[in-house]
Amino acid sequence: MSRITAGVLACDNENTIRRCLESVSWADERLVILDDRSTDATAEISRTIGARVLVNRFENFAQQRNYGFDHTGTEWLFYIDSDEEATTALGEEIRGVVHTPGYTGWWVPRRNLIWGRETRHGGWYPDYQLRLYRVDSARYDPEHPVHEVVQLEGQSGYLREPLIHHNYTTMQQFRAKQQQYVELEAGIRLRAGVRPRPWTIVSQPLREFWRYYVRLQGYRDGLHGLRLCALVAYYYGYAVTARLTQMIKEQRSNTR
């Protein structure tokens, strides 16, 4: 009988951790990897539900997830984020597929609820995530600390039942998360030696908007899709380029 751990990375998630952990009650073990900077009641709530809580110093998301692999005592690990929930149907599907011979990983579709509205276009659905893996066959690539990349040995398959992602419940939360992304992504590009050309700050946001709104059909979500695609283009295109340019200037000033 293959056993499964449901793992959650958490930091100050007291408002969402209960819903998340209760949605994976079908797992043989629930493990919360808590950022050492967390100050709210996330740990206490998790323990009352029956989860094992481990505190680890945060370096990046890939490192946190690999820490979970190192402290999992089951054959399979299913990672779920604190703002996600697994339906009963997804749990049943997961418990079934882990017995499929030859597979070491499974991709899970995600339904994204953004500002309370399900968003099905602009690249937001099916939004497959590689979240279920044999512990002895997977590892997160430390060279991709922001948008984590799983290094999987073996064959992967695709599940039918989706995760529900309560993604960006407020505009304030959206802006804060995107600003965090901008800082991390600009730092990665700086260390990689990327040097934007003068026109990039204009051309890149236009390319991003075309990609999400036109090519990925974000327009099909109406005004909601227009606003979302415009904001994504601003942060992914303009803000990252502007922050990278600023970092380059600061680096040059410090070396003089």
C-alpha positions in Angstrom: 0.0 0.0 0.0 1.6 3.3 -1.1 1.5 6.0 1.5 1.2 9.7 0.8 2.3 12.8 2.7 0.5 16.1 1.9 3.1 18.9 2.3 2.5 22.6 2.7 4.9 25.6 2.7 3.6 28.2 5.1 4.5 31.6 6.5 1.8 33.7 8.3 -1.0 31.8 6.8 -3.4 31.5 9.7 -6.3 32.7 7.6 -6.0 29.9 5.0 -4.1 27.0 6.6 -7.1 25.3 8.2 -9.0 25.0 5.0 -6.0 23.8 3.2 -5.1 21.1 5.7 -8.6 19.9 6.2 -8.9 19.4 2.4 -6.1 16.8 2.5 -7.4 14.8 5.4 -7.2 11.8 3.2 -3.4 11.9 3.2 -1.5 9.5 5.5 0.5 12.4 6.9 0.2 16.1 6.8 3.5 18.1 7.0 3.8 21.9 7.3 7.2 23.4 6.5 7.1 26.7 8.3 9.2 29.7 7.3 11.2 30.7 10.4 10.0 34.3 9.9 6.4 33.3 10.5 4.9 35.1 13.5 1.1 34.3 13.5 -0.9 31.3 14.7 -0.1 29.1 11.6 1.9 26.5 13.6 -0.7 26.2 16.4 -3.6 25.8 14.0 -1.7 23.2 12.0 -0.9 21.1 15.1 -4.5 21.2 16.3 -5.6 19.7 13.0 -3.0 16.9 13.4 -0.3 18.1 11.1 3.4 17.8 11.8 5.1 21.2 11.8 8.8 21.7 11.0 10.4 25.2 11.1 13.1 25.9 8.6 15.1 29.0 7.7 13.8 30.4 4.4 16.3 30.8 1.6 14.1 30.2 -1.4 11.1 28.2 -2.4 13.1 25.4 -4.1 15.1 24.9 -0.9 12.0 24.8 1.3 10.4 22.2 -0.9 13.6 20.0 -0.9 13.6 20.3 2.9 10.2 18.7 2.7 11.5 15.8 0.6 14.2 15.2 3.2 11.7 15.0 6.0 9.0 12.9 4.4 8.5 9.3 5.7 6.2 8.1 2.9 6.7 6.9 -0.6 4.8 9.8 -2.2 4.6 13.5 -1.5 1.8 15.8 -2.7 2.6 19.5 -2.4 -0.3 21.9 -1.9 0.0 25.6 -1.3 -1.6 27.2 1.8 -4.1 29.1 -0.4 -5.2 26.0 -2.3 -7.6 23.2 -1.4 -8.0 19.7 -2.8 -11.5 18.4 -3.5 -12.6 15.0 -2.4 -12.6 13.8 -6.0 -9.0 14.9 -6.4 -8.0 13.0 -3.2 -9.7 9.9 -4.5 -7.9 10.2 -7.8 -4.5 10.7 -6.2 -5.0 7.7 -3.9 -5.7 5.6 -7.0 -2.9 6.8 -9.4 -0.1 6.2 -6.9 -0.5 2.5 -7.7 0.0 3.0 -11.4 3.1 1.1 -12.5 5.9 3.1 -14.1 4.9 6.6 -13.1 6.9 8.7 -10.6 5.1 12.0 -10.9 1.7 13.5 -11.7 0.6 16.9 -13.0 -2.5 18.4 -11.4 -4.8 21.0 -13.1 -5.7 24.1 -11.1 -8.8 26.3 -11.1 -7.7 29.9 -10.3 -10.0 32.2 -8.4 -8.7 35.7 -8.8 -10.4 38.5 -6.8 -13.2 35.9 -6.2 -13.8 35.1 -9.8 -12.8 31.9 -11.7 -10.3 32.8 -14.4 -10.2 30.3 -17.3 -8.2 32.2 -20.0 -5.0 34.1 -20.3 -3.0 31.1 -19.3 -4.8 30.6 -16.0 -6.4 27.2 -16.8 -5.8 24.4 -16.8 -2.5 25.7 -15.3 -1.0 22.2 -14.7 1.3 21.9 -11.7 3.7 19.0 -11.1 2.7 18.4 -7.5 2.6 14.6 -6.8 5.8 12.7 -6.9 7.6 9.6 -5.6 10.0 11.0 -3.0 13.0 8.9 -4.3 12.5 10.3 -7.8 12.1 14.0 -7.5 14.0 17.1 -6.5 13.5 20.9 -7.0 16.2 22.6 -9.0 18.0 25.2 -6.8 18.9 27.2 -9.9 15.2 28.2 -10.2 14.3 29.6 -6.8 11.2 31.7 -7.9 9.2 29.6 -10.3 10.4 26.2 -9.0 11.3 23.5 -11.5 11.0 19.8 -10.5 13.7 17.4 -11.7 11.9 14.2 -12.1 13.4 10.8 -12.8 10.8 8.7 -14.6 7.5 9.1 -16.4 4.8 11.6 -15.4 1.1 11.6 -16.1 -1.9 14.1 -15.9 -4.7 14.0 -13.4 -8.3 15.1 -14.3 -9.5 16.5 -11.0 -8.3 20.1 -10.2 -6.9 21.9 -7.2 -8.8 25.0 -6.3 -6.5 28.0 -6.0 -7.8 31.0 -4.0 -5.4 33.2 -5.8 -5.2 37.0 -5.0 -8.3 37.6 -3.0 -7.6 41.4 -2.9 -5.8 43.9 -5.2 -3.5 44.7 -2.3 -2.5 41.1 -2.0 -1.9 40.9 -5.8 0.4 44.0 -5.8 2.4 42.7 -2.8 2.9 39.3 -4.4 3.9 40.8 -7.8 6.3 43.2 -6.1 8.0 40.3 -4.4 8.2 38.5 -7.7 9.7 41.6 -9.3 12.5 41.8 -6.7 13.4 38.1 -7.0 13.2 38.0 -10.8 15.3 41.1 -11.2 17.9 39.7 -8.8 18.1 36.5 -10.8 18.5 38.4 -14.1 21.2 40.6 -12.6 23.2 37.6 -11.4 22.8 35.9 -14.8 24.3 39.0 -16.5 21.2 40.1 -18.3 21.4 43.7 -19.5 18.2 45.2 -20.9 18.4 47.4 -24.0 16.9 50.9 -23.8 13.7 50.0 -25.7 13.1 46.9 -23.6 11.2 48.9 -20.9 8.6 49.7 -23.6 8.7 46.6 -25.8 8.6 44.0 -23.0 5.3 45.0 -21.4 3.7 45.2 -24.9 4.9 41.6 -25.7 3.6 40.4 -22.3 0.2 42.0 -22.9 0.0 40.5 -26.4 0.9 37.1 -25.0 -1.6 37.0 -22.2 -4.5 39.0 -23.7 -4.4 37.9 -27.3 -2.5 34.7 -27.8 -3.7 33.1 -24.5 -7.2 34.6 -25.0 -7.4 36.6 -21.8 -10.0 38.8 -23.6 -12.5 35.9 -23.2 -12.7 36.8 -19.5 -14.1 40.3 -20.3 -13.1 43.3 -18.3 -11.8 41.1 -15.6 -9.4 39.5 -18.1 -8.4 43.0 -19.5 -7.5 44.3 -16.1 -5.6 41.2 -15.1 -3.6 41.0 -18.3 -2.7 44.7 -18.1 -1.4 44.3 -14.6 0.6 41.1 -15.4 2.1 42.9 -18.4 3.1 45.8 -16.2 4.8 43.7 -13.5 6.3 41.0 -15.7 7.3 43.5 -18.4 7.8 47.0 -17.2 8.5 46.6 -13.4 11.0 43.8 -13.7 13.0 45.7 -16.4 12.9 48.9 -14.4 14.1 47.2 -11.2 16.8 45.4 -13.1 18.0 48.6 -14.6 18.1 50.2 -11.2 20.1 47.3 -9.7 22.6 47.5 -12.5 23.1 51.3 -11.8 23.5 50.5 -8.0 26.0 47.8 -8.8 28.1 50.1 -10.9 28.0 52.8 -8.3 29.2 50.4 -5.6 32.2 49.3 -7.7 33.5 52.7 -8.3 
